[in-house]
Every structure is written in structure tokens, then in C-alpha cells.
Amino acid sequence: MPNNQFVVIGIGQFGEAIALSLSKKGAEVMAIDKSQEKVDFIANDVAYAVALDSTDKKALIAQNIQNYDAVVIAIGEDFEELLLTAVNLIELNVKRIIVRAKGKVNRLILSKLGLTEIFSPEYEVGQVVAERLLNPSIVNFLDLPDGYVITEIKAPKSIVGQTLESIRLREAYNINLVTIKKEVEEMQGNQKVIRQHIKGVPQPDMVINKNDFIVVFGTNKDITKFLEINS
């Protein structure tokens, strides 16, 4: 079986988004849900769409699920169903299991099963909203282990017009620039639209412009300090 073959179990809002994103990137995706209606809805956008009960191990075996590169359990509401599905996948020695958890208790129980790739969309989205409320300059935010983050920030006025070399992000603030995004006004048909483009790998002589967004990596503490100094 070739690489990039995945299964998504639970075709709700998050499951559908994951399945469609994988398919658009060229992966072969099997979408599974117990609802025939949801399966029919996504069938034309993925390689396979199957209506079955994922708590039924025999039904999973019939789909050769253990041969896929990874299985995402995106079941949202029924934790018992999610848990039984996870146990089935573990017993079938699925190579990689990624599971959605709602809340700390669910996450703890899943981790006790030995699962390590657990995601909590509501928590992660909540963090982004909280950071944007605390720091209006922040456009996007990715929390990493050990206090590190990758943050997309609207370029502060104090650094606009300066080169990266003169700003000295690493030396002065202990943060690294990943890249720069710029907003460009373009024509789409008869309408003007704003699109974002990546400037590429940062060079010392690059100048920060008014509508640029900088993507930086560092500790949350150091990035907050940079924003406070340059606000």
C-alpha cells in the first residue's frame, strides 16, 4: 500500500475539514461515519466513503484499516463511541492514531490508553482568541512545548521602514523571524481584493513595510516583551 493513505472516522465539522484538506493535498482518504447521510455528502470529495459503526471491530477489519498510514478519530459528541473506537484501533495495531478530545478528563483517559497524539480544537481555538484579545497585534498563534510559540504579528509601527538587520530581532529580543507576509491589493474580475503573499526566506536587507505581517518564533515571554516595547 503506498504512503499518504489515511482514514478519518467521524465526519462532523472537524472530521470533514481534515478529510477534505488531506484530499486536496493529494492524499488518499477513507471517510467513515455511522451516518449514511454524512457519508453520501462527502463521497465525491474523498477516495472512499463508508457508513459503518467504528465500535464494531469486524467492520473495521473488513476495511483493512490496520494497513493505513494513520487514522484520525474525529468523533465529537459520544465519548463512549470514541473510546471504543480507539480501543479497537489499538488492538488492530494501527500504525498511528490521532484522536480528538473534548476537555481535560477525556484527554487524560485517552492518554492512559497510551495515545499521544491528542488534539482539542476548542482549546486550541480558545488560546488563539485569548492571545488576540490580550495582544491585538497578534493575527495567529501556535502554542509549542516548553513555553515556545510561533506567532504571526502585524508589524508594529516602530519597525516599519527598517531593515531586518537594523531591527536585530535575535540579538535584542531573543526571537527568530520565520518569514514575512505582505498584503497586496489585486484585481479579481472587476473587484479589488486584498491577498497575502509570502516574501520568502528572510534576508538582512529586507525592509518591513506598513502592511507586512511578521511570523516569529520564540518564547511567549520574549515575544510579549517585543510587543510591549514596540507597541
C-alpha positions as CSV (number, residue, x, y, z in Angstrom):
1,M,0.0,0.0,0.0
2,P,1.5,3.4,-1.0
3,N,2.1,6.2,1.5
4,N,-0.3,9.1,2.3
5,Q,-3.3,6.9,2.9
6,F,-5.5,8.0,5.8
7,V,-8.8,7.2,7.5
8,V,-10.9,9.9,9.2
9,I,-13.6,8.5,11.5
10,G,-16.4,10.9,12.4
11,I,-17.5,13.3,9.6
12,G,-18.6,16.2,11.6
13,Q,-17.3,19.8,11.1
14,F,-13.7,18.9,12.2
15,G,-13.6,15.5,10.6
16,E,-14.9,16.8,7.3
17,A,-12.3,19.7,7.3
18,I,-9.5,17.2,8.0
19,A,-10.6,14.8,5.3
20,L,-11.1,17.5,2.7
21,S,-7.8,19.1,3.5
22,L,-5.9,15.8,3.1
23,S,-7.7,15.0,-0.2
24,K,-6.8,18.5,-1.6
25,K,-3.2,17.8,-0.8
26,G,-3.2,14.6,-2.8
27,A,-3.7,12.0,0.0
28,E,-5.9,9.0,-0.4
29,V,-8.6,9.3,2.3
30,M,-11.3,7.0,3.6
31,A,-14.0,8.8,5.4
32,I,-16.0,6.8,7.9
33,D,-19.2,7.7,9.7
34,K,-22.2,5.8,11.0
35,S,-24.5,8.3,9.3
36,Q,-25.2,7.4,5.7
37,E,-26.2,10.9,5.0
38,K,-22.8,12.3,6.1
39,V,-21.0,9.6,4.1
40,D,-23.1,10.4,1.0
41,F,-22.3,14.2,1.4
42,I,-18.5,13.7,1.4
43,A,-18.3,10.8,-1.0
44,N,-17.4,12.7,-4.1
45,D,-14.5,14.6,-2.4
46,V,-12.6,11.6,-1.0
47,A,-11.3,8.3,-2.3
48,Y,-13.6,6.2,-0.2
49,A,-16.6,6.9,2.0
50,V,-18.0,4.2,4.1
51,A,-21.0,4.1,6.5
52,L,-20.2,1.8,9.4
53,D,-20.1,1.6,13.2
54,S,-16.5,2.1,14.2
55,T,-17.1,0.4,17.6
56,D,-17.5,-2.8,15.6
57,K,-14.0,-4.3,15.2
58,K,-15.1,-6.7,12.5
59,A,-16.4,-3.8,10.4
60,L,-13.0,-2.0,10.7
61,I,-11.1,-5.2,9.8
62,A,-13.3,-5.6,6.7
63,Q,-11.9,-2.2,5.5
64,N,-8.3,-3.2,6.1
65,I,-8.0,-0.2,8.4
66,Q,-4.8,-1.6,10.0
67,N,-3.0,-1.1,6.7
68,Y,-3.4,2.7,6.5
69,D,-0.7,5.1,7.5
70,A,-2.8,6.8,10.1
71,V,-6.3,7.0,11.5
72,V,-7.9,10.2,12.8
73,I,-10.7,9.8,15.3
74,A,-12.8,13.0,15.0
75,I,-15.9,11.8,16.8
76,G,-17.2,14.8,18.6
77,E,-20.2,14.1,20.9
78,D,-20.2,10.5,22.0
79,F,-17.1,9.9,24.1
80,E,-18.0,6.2,24.7
81,E,-18.1,5.7,21.0
82,L,-14.8,7.5,20.6
83,L,-13.2,5.4,23.4
84,L,-14.4,2.1,22.0
85,T,-13.2,3.1,18.5
86,A,-9.7,4.0,20.0
87,V,-9.5,0.6,21.8
88,N,-10.4,-1.2,18.5
89,L,-7.7,0.6,16.6
90,I,-5.1,-0.1,19.3
91,E,-6.0,-3.8,19.3
92,L,-5.7,-3.8,15.5
93,N,-2.2,-2.3,15.8
94,V,-2.9,0.7,13.7
95,K,0.4,2.4,13.0
96,R,-0.6,5.9,14.0
97,I,-3.8,7.1,15.9
98,I,-4.7,10.8,16.2
99,V,-7.7,11.5,18.3
100,R,-9.9,14.4,19.2
101,A,-10.6,15.1,22.9
102,K,-13.1,17.4,24.5
103,G,-11.9,18.6,27.8
104,K,-9.1,17.6,30.3
105,V,-10.9,14.4,31.6
106,N,-11.3,13.0,28.1
107,R,-7.7,13.8,27.3
108,L,-6.5,12.1,30.5
109,I,-8.4,8.9,29.8
110,L,-7.1,8.7,26.2
111,S,-3.6,9.3,27.4
112,K,-4.0,6.4,29.8
113,L,-4.6,4.2,26.8
114,G,-1.2,5.1,25.5
115,L,-2.4,7.6,22.9
116,T,0.0,10.5,22.5
117,E,-1.4,12.5,19.5
118,I,-4.5,14.1,21.1
119,F,-5.9,17.3,19.8
120,S,-8.5,19.6,21.3
121,P,-9.9,22.1,18.7
122,E,-11.9,24.1,21.2
123,Y,-8.9,24.6,23.5
124,E,-6.6,25.4,20.7
125,V,-9.0,27.9,19.1
126,G,-9.6,29.4,22.6
127,Q,-5.9,30.0,23.0
128,V,-5.8,31.9,19.7
129,V,-8.7,34.1,20.7
130,A,-7.3,34.7,24.2
131,E,-3.9,35.8,22.7
132,R,-5.6,38.1,20.2
133,L,-7.6,39.7,22.9
134,L,-4.5,40.3,25.1
135,N,-2.4,41.4,22.1
136,P,-4.4,42.9,19.3
137,S,-1.3,42.9,17.0
138,I,-1.4,39.0,17.0
139,V,-3.1,37.6,14.0
140,N,-2.4,33.9,14.6
141,F,-0.8,31.8,17.3
142,L,0.6,28.3,17.6
143,D,1.5,27.0,21.1
144,L,4.5,24.8,21.3
145,P,6.0,22.8,24.2
146,D,8.3,24.3,26.8
147,G,6.8,27.8,26.6
148,Y,7.7,28.4,22.9
149,V,5.3,29.8,20.3
150,I,5.1,30.7,16.6
151,T,3.2,33.9,16.3
152,E,2.0,36.0,13.3
153,I,2.0,39.7,14.2
154,K,1.0,42.8,12.3
155,A,4.3,44.7,12.0
156,P,4.5,47.4,14.8
157,K,4.8,50.9,13.6
158,S,8.1,51.4,15.3
159,I,9.8,48.8,13.0
160,V,8.1,49.9,9.7
161,G,10.7,51.2,7.2
162,Q,13.6,49.4,8.9
163,T,15.7,46.5,7.6
164,L,15.7,43.2,9.4
165,E,19.4,43.8,10.1
166,S,18.7,47.1,11.9
167,I,15.8,45.6,14.0
168,R,18.1,42.9,15.4
169,L,15.3,40.6,16.5
170,R,17.5,37.8,17.7
171,E,20.1,39.9,19.4
172,A,17.8,42.5,21.0
173,Y,14.7,40.3,21.7
174,N,15.9,36.7,21.5
175,I,13.3,35.8,18.9
176,N,13.8,34.5,15.3
177,L,12.0,35.7,12.2
178,V,10.5,32.8,10.2
179,T,9.1,34.8,7.3
180,I,7.3,37.9,6.3
181,K,3.8,38.1,4.8
182,K,2.6,41.1,2.8
183,E,-0.8,42.3,1.8
184,V,-1.3,43.2,-1.8
185,E,-4.3,44.8,-3.5
186,E,-5.2,42.8,-6.6
187,M,-7.9,42.7,-9.2
188,Q,-10.3,39.8,-9.2
189,G,-12.6,40.3,-12.2
190,N,-13.9,43.8,-11.7
191,Q,-13.3,43.9,-7.9
192,K,-10.3,44.8,-5.9
193,V,-9.3,42.2,-3.3
194,I,-6.6,42.0,-0.7
195,R,-4.4,38.9,-0.9
196,Q,-1.5,37.8,1.3
197,H,1.9,36.7,-0.2
198,I,5.0,35.2,1.5
199,K,8.2,37.2,0.9
200,G,10.2,34.0,1.3
201,V,13.3,33.3,3.3
202,P,14.2,36.5,5.3
203,Q,17.4,38.4,4.2
204,P,19.2,41.0,6.3
205,D,18.4,43.8,3.8
206,M,14.7,43.1,3.7
207,V,12.6,46.2,4.7
208,I,9.5,45.9,6.8
209,N,6.6,47.7,5.2
210,K,3.4,49.2,6.6
211,N,1.1,46.3,5.7
212,D,3.5,43.5,6.5
213,F,3.0,40.7,9.0
214,I,6.0,39.1,10.6
215,V,6.0,35.4,11.6
216,V,8.3,34.9,14.6
217,F,9.5,32.0,16.8
218,G,10.5,32.3,20.5
219,T,9.2,32.1,24.0
220,N,5.8,33.6,24.8
221,K,7.6,35.8,27.3
222,D,10.2,37.2,24.8
223,I,7.5,37.8,22.1
224,T,5.3,39.6,24.6
225,K,8.3,41.8,25.6
226,F,8.9,42.6,22.0
227,L,5.3,43.7,21.5
228,E,5.3,45.8,24.7
229,I,8.5,47.6,23.7
230,N,7.4,48.3,20.1
231,S,3.6,48.9,20.6
